[in-house]
């Protein structure tokens, strides 16, 4: 179990460098847990803004959750830019 995970993606669109950063922390759940419920709940931010996902309720590894969320956003970004006719170049992809 990893309590903190960070995914960062640096990419270039139209000669402009941009970045996506996802940070996931596992926090101890408040109050009494129900039977068979996780003790930890995931708390995520995407580029500094709070990110809500129902799958974070049952998160047990922050690193894997950060990678999953980052890859989802990367695929959406690539599809959106391809639809607009723009080219994207992935410069650096990092998971901590």
C-alpha angles and dihedrals in degrees: 000000000000116000097198130037132175128191120186129182124188116193140167125229120175092348090304119119116223134175140210117200124185120187121186124187126184111224128190110256116249118243129359118336120230118240112285091010123131117256090217132058126198122243115194137186126192113203090339094308121110113260121205122202126159091220089067088073091072097034116139101170120043094195093057091045092052090050092049094050092045093050091049091054092044092054092047090049093050092048092048094049093045089052090051090050095245126134123233128199120197106221102177136357117189136178120193 
